[in-house]
């Protein structure tokens, strides 16, 4: 297998979870420099200390802040001696759970901001650096929620679907400069953000029932796909959305009713809210 020797890569959302897993995998593949970015300076410092590799750098940056993203791209480029071979845009998430008819509009917008706008800003500022070199790979991290409905996670579904279309349009535009743009759709991955699900219960049972390969995924599952898309073995792969989900997108999304109904009530989950 070809390696990532000499590569310089930026990983947003790199302080934990999938982002940090991708950073570790890229370093293991031979990358010369990996810069992780995230909002929490303390988390980034802790991650760097945990990895203990002087090829790993960090920069505090909120992906919804364009100036911060511009600076993070510049830092990653400088850390790699003036080159940027790849980006893994892993920053994302959601603060909303509940029926759409009760969704707070500011929270809805914030979910789209961190997922879609954050990925867009990272692409906007990284792509010109790669274009000047005539090569590069950008990997977005979406979700199976962008392909199959997850009831009561509406903003998250919309945000992740937006990432998948963003990378397709970008791949069409940037191919002439030798830049490949793809995304990965993780299924249920064991991270601290979903510990309440992976600990067990009806939601986990329902997830597993929809997977032909019925197990919870790991960050290494996603990191392996990211390393492939960043590296030289995928030089004719662009505009693709690769599901790494145990096959769940062959079936349906999970049922979060057991989480949502005790909070909102059965009527609210089917749109019966307000006066009537």
N, C-alpha and C positions, 0 to 999 in steps of 0.2 A: 504494500500500500504506500502511496505517496504521503508525504508528511507536510506539516505546516511550518517547516523550518524557515525562519526569517520573517514570518507573518507578524503584522501589527494589527490588533483587533480591539474594538471598543465594544463593551457589553453594558447596556443600560439595565437598570434593575439588578445590578450585579452583586448587591450586598448579601443576598440570601437566595434560597430556593432555586428555581430553574436558572436564573441568571448566573448565580455563583457556580452552579453545576456546569454550565457551559464554559465559564472561565477556566475551571479546573481541567475540563476535557481539552480545551484549546492549548493550555500549557502542556498537558501530557502529550499532545500531538506535535509539540516542538515549536509552538509560537514563540517568537522572540520577545514580544511585548503584548500583554493583555491589560487594558485599562477598564476597571469596573466603575460605573457611575451609579449614583443613587442619591436620594434626598437626605439620608441619615449619615452624617460624618462618622458617628460612633459605630454604626453598623458596618460601614465600609472599612474602617480601621480594624475592627474585630475580625472581619472576613480576611483581610490581608494578613493579619497576624496568624490566623488559623491556617491559611494556605502555606505561609512561610516560604515564599518564592520571590526572589528579587525581580523577576520578570513581571510580577503582578503589581500594577499601579492602581491608584484610585483617585477619583475626583468627585466632589459633591456637586450634584446637579439635579434639579427638578426638570423633568422632560417637558413640562408644560410651559417653561420659561425659555423663550427663544435665545436670549443672551446666554443663559446657562448652558444650553445645548451647544451653541456655537463654541463656547469656551471648552466644553468637554471634548468635542471633536478635535479642536486644536491641541488640547493636552494629549489625547490619545495619539495623534499624529506625531507630536514632538517626542513622546515617550518611545515611539518606534523609529526614531531617527528620520522623521519626515515622510513616513509611508503609512498608509491606512489600507490594508488589504481586505478588511471585513468588519461588519457590524452585526451584532446580535441585539435587536431591540426588544428586550425582555420586560421593560417597565410596563406595568399595567395593573389592573385590578378593578375592584368595585366596592362601594360602600352601601349599595342598595340591595335589599331583599324585600320583596312584597309585590302585590299586584300592581300593574301599570296604572290603574285608576286611582291609586293612592300614592303614586310616586311623587316625591318632592322634585320639582323641576331643577333646582340647583344641584341636587345630588345626581340627577339624570345627566345634566351637562358635565358635571365633574368626571363622571365615568367615561363619557365620550372624549373629554379633554385628555385624560391621562392615557387612554388607549389609542384613539385615532390621532388626535393632534400631537400627542407625544411621539408616536411613531413617525408621523409626517415630518415633524421638526427635526428628528434625528436623521431621517432620510434627506431632507432638504439640505442640511449642512454637511453631511458625510459624502453625499453623491458627487459634489464638485471636486472634492479631494481625490476620490477614486477616478473620476473622469479624466483628470489631468494626467493620471498615471496610465490611463487606458485599460484599467482592469479593476475588479473588486466585486465583493459579494455582500449583499445586505439581506439579513434574515429577520423577518418579523415573527413575533410569537403571538399567535392568535389563540384559538380554543375551539374545541368541538361545539361550544356554545355559539360559534359563528356560523355553524352549518345545520345544527338540529336544535329545536327549541328547548330552552330550559325555563319552564314556567316559574315566574316570580323572580327571575334574574334578567328581566327585559333589557335594561340599559347595557348590561354586560354583553348580552347576545348581539345587540346592535353594534356596540363598540368593536367586538371581535370580528364580526362580519365586515365592518369597515376596514379593518387592517387587511383582510384577505383581498378586498378589491383594490385597496391602495397599492399593494405590492404588484398586482397584475398590471395596473396602469403604469406604475413606475418601471416595471420590467419592459413594457412596450416602448416607453420613452427612452430608456437608458441603455438598451442593448447596443445601440450604435457606438457607445463609448466603452463597450466591453464590460459593463456592469450587469451582474446578475442579481435579480431581486425575487426572493421566494419567502414563503412563510411556513411555519410549523403549527399544526393544530394539536396541542396536547389534549389528551383525555384527563381522567382523574389522576393527578400526580401527588404523591406523598410529600407535602410541604407543610410548614407550620400554619399556613393560611387556611388549610382545609383539614386540620387535625380533628376538628369536631365531626367531620364526616368519616375520615379513615379510621377513627377509633371504633367504629361499628354502629349498627343500627339500621333502620329501614331504608334510609337514603343510600347508604353504602350497599346494602343488599340489592337495591334497585339498580344502582350503577352496574354492579357485577352481573346482574341478570341480563343486561344489555350488551355485554362484551363477549364475543366469541372466544377471546383469550381472557378469561375472567380473573384478572388480578389488578391491584392498584399499580399504576406506573411509578417509575422512579425518575429523579432528575437526570440520571445517567441515560435513560431511554431518550430523553429529549436532547441531551447534550451530544449524544452520538449522531443524531440527525443534523444538529446544528454544525458539528465539525465537518460532516460530509458536505453540507451546502456551502460552508465557508471555503473548503479546501479544493485542491486541484482535480479531484475525481468527479466533480460535478460541473465542469466547465461548459457543458451544453444543456444545463438545466436552469431554466428561468421562467418566471411567471407561474410557478407551481405552488400549490398548497398541499403540504404533506401531512396527513393525519397520523399521529403516533398515539394510538388510543385503544389498543387491544381490539380494534374493529367496531367500536361502539357506534361510529357514524353509519354503519350498515343497518342499525336498528333505530333507536329513539333516544332522546335525552332523558336525564334522570327526573324522578318525581320528588320535588322538595315540599310536598304538601305537609308532611309531618313536622317540618320546621315552620312553615308559614301559617298553617291553619290555627295553631294555638295563639298566635300573635294577632292575626287579623280577623279570624272567624271564617267559616265556610262561605257565607254569603259574599264577603268582600273578595274572596278569591275568584268569584265568577262575575264580578263587576257590580254587585248590588251595594252601592255606597251612597252616602248622602241622603237627602230627603226623597221620598217617593210615595 
